[in-house]
């Protein structure tokens, strides 16, 4: 019996080392172009999946089965499948390398009093400001915690949204729950529109490698502001402001939010600067900056280097094996997308798209909407963006500028995150609120997503006209 806990500990340590190896080898490949680094990163990811992938839940196992089926079909039907498998593994490892790097930041944020104060500050806001505070707060915290922002801030919402706080009126409890939870998920989702630390940004840069990140970042910040404003306006229209109940406290001050914004800005700006200096993709700059930044954050919390490193080591051996859901979903979807591109070459997809008898801007809008529609059928945005991104970006000479393609696909990715019934964000919010996933996806966010799709279409028309005129 003593052997079982020992084997579990050994497996957890080995899985943690495997994920760290994925990150390190991905950095070595990107920065120093060391030839063995790519295969080593893919092998380390394979080792992690062997150790932990079998324990993933249904969604992760489903993606893995689909990826293995695609790999099997490639060996039977395609020439030189070994090279394809290696390329797919390397690209999946690069994505998981970023996710692993962000894991350092999540560990630092998870024990930070600053994050706790920010969450409490958002929940304490009066009704007129609560939606905006929660949306902006979850947006900022999502930059460092990623999916971790949902249970963190969501749990605070559930804890504070009591019948006593609502004067015993259960209707008010339900309304507050809906407003606060939709603010959290929309704030988190819009983070993926622009953040260089997000999976969507990484996948898009991989699908459209010729696209410069600087104009994309600027354009996406504007789109983010528009989608955030849409959510706020819908909340105000659905729930007109009323006088706060007696005893509802005003916020004590916005200093914690300002401190968090400064911290996030420092990480993003340093990542951008380092990527520019080294001449690498922005995601590589993030992988280089985030772990040291997280260690410095922990040193400030623990008031010493050795206590901070000891805490980080203990936490990583617990959290990294627990990343099995995200690793199987993200890595498996990336692998699947790369293999599918081999079956559906970008050149052939581009040729077929070019045959569509519609104006280029209409094709652009329909492509963005297709990401949203397919996500409702359980097809990951990683797969659709990987397949569509490169194909559409190659049609610049036919009126589909890569910048507009990237903006549309990333905007559609964010909107679908609020509405797909199989998404991790919707699942987390539904569990916390104690409602069915369909309630979150359709009743709470359906109107926002539908109007967001129309807003995205108008945005793409305007962006297409601007790029075309330039």
N, C-alpha and C positions, 0 to 999 in steps of 0.2 A: 504493500500500500504506500510505503514511503517513496517508492520509485515513481509513482504517478505524478505527485506534485513536482518532483525534481525534473521529470521529463517536460512538464508544462512550463516550468521556469526556463529550461533550456530552449524549448521551442520559442518562447516569447523573446528571449534574448537574441536568438538567431534571426527571428523575423525582424526585430528592431535593427540589427546590424545589416540585414539585407536591404531594408528601406534606406538606411543611411548610405549604403554603397550605391544604390540607385541614384541618389542625389549627387554624391561625389563624382561618380563616373560620368553622369550627365554634364556636370560642370566641366570636367576635364575634356570631354568631347567637344563642348561648345566653345570653350575659351582657348584651349591649346591644340585642338584638332588632333588629339592623340588617337590613332586608328583603333587600338584595342578597347578604348573606353566605351564606345557604343555597344559592341557585343557584351562587354562586361556588365553594363547597366541593364541590358535586356536580360542577361542571365540572372542577375540579382533580383530583378522583378519576378522572373519565373520561379526562383527559389522562394520568394515571399508568398506567391500564389500557391505553391505546393504546400507550404506550411500553414497558411491561413485561409486560402481561398475556399477550401471545402467547407469551412465554418460560416461562410457568408450566408445571408438570408436569400429569399427567393429571387429578388431582383438581381442581386449580384451573380448568383449561380446561373440565372437565365442568360445574362450577358456573356458569361464565360462559355456557356454551351454554344451560343450563337457564334462566338469568336472561334471556338474550336471547330465548329461545323464549317465555317468559312475557310479556315486553314486547311481542313481536310479536302474541301472542294478545290482549293488552289493547287494542292499536290496532285490532284487527279486531272485537272482541266488546264492548268496554266504552265507555260514553260518557265524554267528556272525558279521554282517556288521557294527554294532555300533563301535566295536573295530577298524575295518579297517578305518572307517570315522575319528575317533579320531586320529589315527596314521597319516593318510594323512593330516589332518588339522594341527597337530603338526609339521610335516616336512615342510609343506608349510609355516607355521609361522616362523620356524627357518630361512628359506631362506629370507623371507621378513624382519626378524629382522636384518640381515646383510645389506639388502638394505636400511633400515631405518637408521641404524648407518652411512652408507656412505652418507646419506642425510645431516648429520651434516657437513661432510667434503665438500660437494658440496656447502653448504651455505657459508662456510668460503672462499673457493676458488673463488666463483663467485664474491666476492667483493674485492679480493686481487689484489693489483697493481702488485705483482710478476707474477701472472698468465697472466695479460694483457701484461706485458713486454715480457714474454716468447712467447706469441702468435705473437706479433709484430716482435720479433726477428726472428722467424721462417719464417714469410712471407717475410721479407726483405732480405733473403739469396739470393746470386747470383744463376743462374740456375744450375750450377754444384753441388751445395750443398743443394739446396732447398728441393729436395725430401727427402734426408736423414734427414735434419733438421726437416721437418714437420713430418716424420714418427716417429723419436725418440721423438720429442716434444709431439705429440699426444699420444704416448705410455706412457710417463711420466704423462702428465696431465690426461690421461684416468684413471690412478691409483687412482686419487683423485676425479675426476669429473664423471667417468664412461661415460655414454652416453652424458653427458653434454659437453664433449670435442668436439663433432662433431659440434653442432651449434656455440660454442664459437670460435674455430679456423676456422671453415668453413666460418663464417660470416666475419672474418678478411680477408680471402682469396678472397671472393667475393668483398669486399670493395676495396682491393688493386689491383685486377686484372681488370684494366680499359683499354679502348682503348688508352687513352693517355699514360699510362705506357708502352703499347706495340707499340708505335709509329703509332697508327692508324690501325694496322694490326689485323683484327678480327680473322684471322687464328691463330695468336700467342696467342690471348686471349683464344681461345678454347683449344689450346694445354696446355697452362699454367693451365687452369681450370682443365683439365683432370689429369695432372701430380700432382697438389697439392691436389686435392680431393682424388685421389687414395692413395697418401701418407698418408693422414689423416686416411682414413678408414682402411688401412692395419696396420698402427701403432696402432690404437685402437684395432683392432681384435687380433693382436698378443699379446696384453696385457693379453687377456683371456687364453693364453696358460699356463702361469706360475703364475699369480698374486694370492696370498692368499686372496686378497680383491675382487676377481671376482666371479661371479655367477658360472662359470664352475668349479672352484676349490671347491666351497662349495658343489655343486651337486655331484661331483666325490667322495669327501670324504664321503658323505652320501651313495652313491651307493656301495662304496668299503670301509667300515669302518675299515677293518683290515689293510689297506694300510698306511704305515708310510709316513708322509708328507715330512720329510727331504730329502730322496732320490728322491721323486717325484719333489720337488722344484728344486733340482740341475739339474735333467735330463731335466726338462721343460725349464730351462734357456738356455740350449744348443739348444733345438729345436726352441725356440724363435729367437735366433741369426741366425739360418739357414733360417728361413722363412723371417726374416727381410732382410737378405742378398739377398735372391732370389728376393724380390720385388725391391730392389735397382738395382740389375743387369738387371732386365727386363726393368726398367725405363731407364737405361743408354743405353741399346741396342735399345730400341724403339726411344729414343730421344738423339742422340749423343751430347756431350757437344759442345756448340758454345760460341763464345766470347760474354760476356754480353753486352747489348746495352749501349751506352754512357749514363752516368747519373744514372745507376743502382747502388745503394749504397751497399757497403759491410756491413756486420753485425757489430754492434758496440762492440760486445764482448759476450762471452758465460757465463758471470757471473750469469745472471738470471736462465739459465738452470741448472747450477751447484747448485744454491741455492735450486731450486725445487727438483733436484735429492737428495740433502741432506735431505730435508724435507720428501720426500717419503720414503727414506731409513730409516729414524728415525721411521716413523710410522710402516713400515713393520718389522723392526728388533725388535721393542718393542712388537709388536703383537706376533711375533715368540717366544720371550723370555718369555712373560707372559703365552702363551699357554703351553710352556715347564714346567714352574714352577708349574702351576696349574694342569698339566696333562690333558688338554682339547684339543679339536680339534682347529686347527689354526683359523677357522672362529670365534670361541668364543673369542679367543685372540683379533681378529680384532674388534669385537663388543665392547669389554671392552676398547680398546685403542682409537678407532677413535673418539667418541664423546668428550672425554676430550682434545684430540689433536686439534680438530676443535675449541673448546672453547678457548684454548690457542692461536690459530692462530687469532681468532677474537679479543681477548684481545690485542694482539700486534697491530692489525689494528686500533682498537678504543681507544687504550691507556687507558684502564680501564675495570674493570670487569663488572660493572653495565651497561655501554653503550653496551658492547659486548653481554651480556645476553638479554638486551632489544631488540637489533637488531635481535638476533637469534630467540627470541620468536615471533617477528613480522613476520619474514621470514618463519618460520616453519608452521605457521597457513595458509600461502598462498601456500607454496610448497608442503606440505604433502598431502592436498586434491588433488593437481595436479599430484600426483604420481599414480593416478588411472589406467593409462595405463600400467605402469610397474608392479604394484601390481596385476592387473588382469591377465596380461600375464605370469608373473613369478610365482605368487602364484597358479594360475589356472593350469599352466603346471605341476608344482611340485605335486599338488594334483592329477591331472590326471595320472601322471606317477606312483605314489604310488598305486593308485587303479588298474591300468592296470597290475602292477606286481602281484596283488592278482589273477587276471584272468589268467595271464601267469606266473606262479611261476618260480623263478630263477632256481630252481632245474630242472624243466621240460625244460626250455629254454636251460640250460646247457646240458641236456641229448640229446636234438635235435642237438645242435651245435656239440656235440661230435660224432654224427653219420655222420657228413659231411665228405665224403672221400677225404679230402684235408689235407695237412700238417698244423700244428697248426699256423705257422706264416702266411700262406695264409688266414686262417680263421680270424686272427687278422687284417690283412690289409683289408679284405672285410668288417669286422665289422666297422672299422673306415670309410671306404668309404660309408657304408650304412647310417651313420649319415648325410653325405653330400648330398646323393641322396634324403633321406627323407625330408631334410630341403627344397629342391626344390619343394616339394609337400605341403609345409606349415606345416609340422609336427615339432614342437619345438625340439631343441636339448635337452632340459631338459627331455622331454618324452623319447626320444630314449636312452639317456645316462643312465637314471634311470632304464629303462628296461634291457638294454644290460650290463651295468656296473657290477652289482652284479652277473649276470649269467656267464659272461665270467671270472670274477675274481675267481669264484669257481672252475674253470678248471685248476688251477695251476698245479695239479698233471698230467694233460694231455698235458702240454706244453704251457699253456697260462699264463705266470707270470702276477700278478696283476699290477706291475709297468708298463709293456709294454702295458697292456690293457688301463690303465689310460692315459698314454702318447698319445696313438693313438686316443682315443676318444676326448681328450681335443684339440689335434692338428686339428682333423676334425671339431670340434666345431668352432675353430677360422677361418678356411678356409671357412666354410659355412656361417659365419657371413658376409663375403665379397660378397657372391653370391646369397643368398637366396632372391627371389623376394618378400618375405613377411617379411623380417627382418627389425628391427627398424633402424639398422645402414645404410643399403642401402636406406631406405626411407628418412632418414635425409639428406644424401649426395645428393640424387636425387633432393630433394626440394631445397637445397641450390644452386646446380649447374643449376637448371632449366632444367633438362633433365629427360626422363622417367626412371623408376626404372630398366627396362631391360637394358638400356644403361650402367648404373653403374654395374649391376650384370654380364652382359654378355660381352659387348664390352670393358669396362674398366678393369674388373677384371677376365674375363673368362680365359685368358691365365695364369694369376698368379695362379688362383685356380686349374686349371688342372695340371700345373707343380708342384704346391704345393702338390697335391695329390700324384704325383709320388715321390716327395721328401719325403713325409711322409711315403710312402711304403718302400723306401730304409732305412729311419731312423728306422722304426719298425723292419725290418730284422736285421739291425746292433744291435739294442737294444736287440732284442730277442736272438741273438747269444751271446751277452755279458752276459745277465742274465742267460742264459742256461749254459754257460761255468762256471759261478760262482757257 
